[in-house]
Amino acid sequence: MSKAVLITGASSGIGEATARRLAGDGHRVMLGARRTDRLERLVRDIGELGGTAAFRRLDVTDAADVRAFVAAARAEFGRVDVLVNNAGVMPLSPLAALRTDEWDRMIDVNVRGVLHGLAAALPVMREQGSGHIVTIASVGAHEVSPTAAVYCATKFAVRAISEGLRQESDGTLRVSVVSPGVTESELAESIGDPEARRAMQAYRSVALPASAIADAVAYAVSQPPEVDVNEVVVRPAASAQ
């Protein structure tokens, strides 16, 4: 059955790959990100392949903007079946580097952005009597590594939020967390700390393609209504972490 799927952070990486995969599966996708030129190109690509897609500029740190994004999707497709909370940033650094602006940015995007998505989508899903929240976390939601303390804290947080939401659901709402290991994306480009950047270059030598994570999202979305895939961890076979 075709679903109306909203994807944040859809302009590149996992978000883009998920948009392409779900549209290819016959779902209607509403894409949100700040880089509208990329979204426009992605919507055109999906349309040329026979899929259905629309986009809206989105800043997940702005609660009103997220509400408008959800409203636009509902106006476009009539429903909001799935929200994929994918937008995230990862400017790693040792805590002693005191990059407090970067800490704030990770909290704003990775945690508040997810909460803004929930606040906007849940009332619609409750009214419909069904819905599915998929949050892209990280293996950093399960373990902590040097230079990644704040990033991991944000991912632990969204994993906890998702589990709380699952427990509070009355059975009409499905909740999934997909935790990627090292994956090809633009996240590492935000790393300004030289030490953390060098470490990430070595770590990314076995990176998965973003399509592998999109496949995991598609699996969770494709299950029948009575099946709730709560958590999926996807790592490169050659990765210890």
C-alpha positions in Angstrom: 0.0 0.0 0.0 1.3 3.4 -0.9 2.1 5.6 2.1 2.7 9.3 2.6 6.2 9.5 3.9 8.0 12.6 5.2 11.8 12.7 5.3 13.9 15.3 7.0 17.5 15.9 6.0 16.6 14.6 2.5 19.0 16.5 0.4 21.9 14.1 0.7 23.2 10.9 2.2 20.8 8.6 4.1 17.9 11.0 3.6 18.3 11.1 -0.2 18.8 7.4 -0.4 15.7 6.7 1.7 13.7 9.1 -0.5 14.8 7.2 -3.7 14.2 3.8 -2.2 10.7 4.5 -0.7 9.6 6.4 -3.9 10.8 3.4 -5.9 8.7 1.2 -3.7 5.6 3.2 -4.6 5.3 5.5 -1.6 4.7 9.3 -1.9 7.5 11.2 -0.4 7.6 14.8 1.0 11.2 15.9 1.3 12.6 18.5 3.7 16.0 20.1 4.0 17.6 23.6 3.8 19.3 23.0 0.4 16.3 23.4 -1.9 18.3 23.2 -5.1 19.2 19.6 -4.2 15.6 18.8 -3.2 14.3 20.1 -6.5 16.8 18.0 -8.4 15.8 14.9 -6.3 12.1 15.4 -6.8 12.7 15.7 -10.6 14.8 12.5 -10.6 12.0 10.6 -8.7 9.4 12.0 -11.0 11.3 10.9 -14.1 11.3 7.4 -12.7 7.6 7.4 -12.2 7.6 8.2 -8.5 5.6 10.8 -6.6 7.6 13.4 -4.6 7.3 17.0 -3.4 9.6 19.2 -1.3 9.6 22.1 1.1 12.5 24.0 2.6 12.9 22.8 6.2 14.9 23.8 9.2 14.2 21.2 11.9 15.5 23.5 14.7 12.4 25.8 14.0 9.3 24.2 15.5 7.0 26.4 13.4 8.8 25.4 10.3 8.4 21.7 11.1 4.7 22.2 11.7 4.4 23.9 8.3 6.3 21.0 6.7 3.9 18.4 8.1 0.9 20.6 7.1 2.3 20.9 3.6 2.6 17.1 3.3 -0.9 16.6 4.6 -2.2 19.1 2.1 -0.3 17.5 -0.7 -1.0 13.8 0.0 -4.0 13.9 2.4 -2.3 11.9 5.1 0.9 11.6 7.1 1.7 7.9 7.4 5.4 7.9 8.1 7.9 10.5 9.5 11.5 9.7 9.0 13.5 11.8 11.4 16.8 11.8 9.6 18.3 15.3 9.8 21.5 15.4 11.9 24.9 16.9 12.3 28.1 15.4 13.6 30.9 18.0 14.3 33.0 15.7 16.5 35.7 17.1 18.8 37.3 16.3 22.2 35.3 17.8 25.1 38.5 19.7 26.1 38.4 21.6 22.8 35.3 23.4 24.3 33.5 23.8 20.9 30.4 24.8 22.7 28.7 26.3 19.6 29.0 22.8 18.0 27.6 21.1 21.1 24.6 23.5 20.9 24.1 22.8 17.2 24.1 19.0 17.8 21.5 19.3 20.5 19.4 21.7 18.5 19.4 19.5 15.3 19.7 16.0 16.6 17.5 16.2 19.7 15.2 19.2 19.3 14.7 18.5 15.6 13.4 15.1 16.5 11.1 16.4 19.2 9.8 19.1 16.8 9.0 16.3 14.3 7.1 14.4 16.9 5.2 17.4 18.1 4.1 18.2 14.6 3.3 14.7 13.3 1.8 13.0 16.4 -1.5 15.0 16.4 -2.1 14.1 12.8 -1.3 10.5 13.3 -3.5 10.3 16.4 -6.4 11.8 14.4 -5.9 9.3 11.6 -5.6 6.4 14.0 -2.3 5.2 12.6 1.2 6.4 11.9 4.9 5.4 12.0 7.8 7.3 13.4 11.2 6.2 12.1 14.3 7.9 13.7 17.8 7.6 12.3 20.0 7.3 15.3 23.5 5.8 15.2 25.7 3.0 16.7 26.6 6.1 18.8 23.3 5.5 20.5 24.7 2.3 22.0 28.3 3.2 22.7 30.6 6.2 23.3 33.9 6.9 21.6 36.5 9.6 22.0 35.6 12.9 20.3 32.0 11.8 20.0 30.7 12.3 23.6 28.2 15.0 22.8 27.1 13.4 19.5 26.6 10.1 21.2 24.6 11.8 24.0 22.2 13.2 21.4 21.8 9.8 19.8 21.3 8.1 23.2 18.6 10.8 23.8 16.7 10.1 20.6 16.8 6.4 21.2 15.4 7.0 24.7 12.7 9.3 23.3 11.7 6.7 20.7 11.5 4.0 23.3 9.4 6.2 25.5 7.1 6.9 22.6 6.8 3.2 21.8 5.8 2.4 25.4 3.3 5.2 25.5 1.6 4.2 22.2 -1.8 2.5 22.3 -0.9 0.2 19.5 -1.9 2.6 16.7 1.5 4.1 16.4 4.6 2.2 15.3 8.0 3.4 16.4 11.4 2.4 14.8 15.0 3.3 15.4 17.5 2.6 12.7 21.1 2.9 14.0 23.7 3.1 11.2 27.4 2.2 11.7 29.8 4.2 9.6 28.0 5.2 6.4 28.9 7.3 3.4 27.5 10.7 4.0 28.4 14.4 4.3 28.3 14.3 8.1 32.1 14.1 8.4 32.5 17.3 6.4 31.2 19.3 9.5 34.1 18.1 11.6 36.3 21.1 12.3 38.6 19.6 14.9 41.8 18.3 13.2 42.2 15.3 15.6 38.6 14.2 15.1 38.7 14.7 11.4 41.8 12.4 11.1 40.2 9.7 13.2 37.1 9.8 11.1 39.0 9.5 7.8 40.4 6.2 9.1 37.1 5.0 10.5 35.3 5.7 7.2 37.5 3.3 5.2 34.8 0.6 5.5 31.8 2.9 5.2 28.5 1.4 4.0 26.6 3.0 1.1 23.7 5.1 2.2 21.4 2.7 0.3 22.0 0.0 3.0 20.4 2.2 5.6 17.6 3.1 3.2 16.9 -0.6 2.8 16.6 -1.0 6.6 14.1 1.9 6.7 12.1 0.3 3.8 12.0 -3.0 5.7 10.5 -1.3 8.8 8.0 0.7 6.8 6.9 -2.4 4.7 5.8 -4.5 7.6 2.1 -5.2 8.2 0.3 -2.9 10.7 0.5 -5.5 13.5 4.3 -5.7 13.2 6.5 -3.0 14.8 10.2 -3.2 14.0 11.5 -1.3 17.0 15.2 -1.3 16.4 17.7 -2.1 13.7 21.4 -1.7 13.9 23.3 -1.8 10.5 27.1 -2.0 10.6 29.7 -2.7 7.9 30.8 -6.4 8.2 34.4 -5.2 8.5 33.7 -2.7 11.3 34.3 -3.5 15.0 32.1 -0.6 16.0 
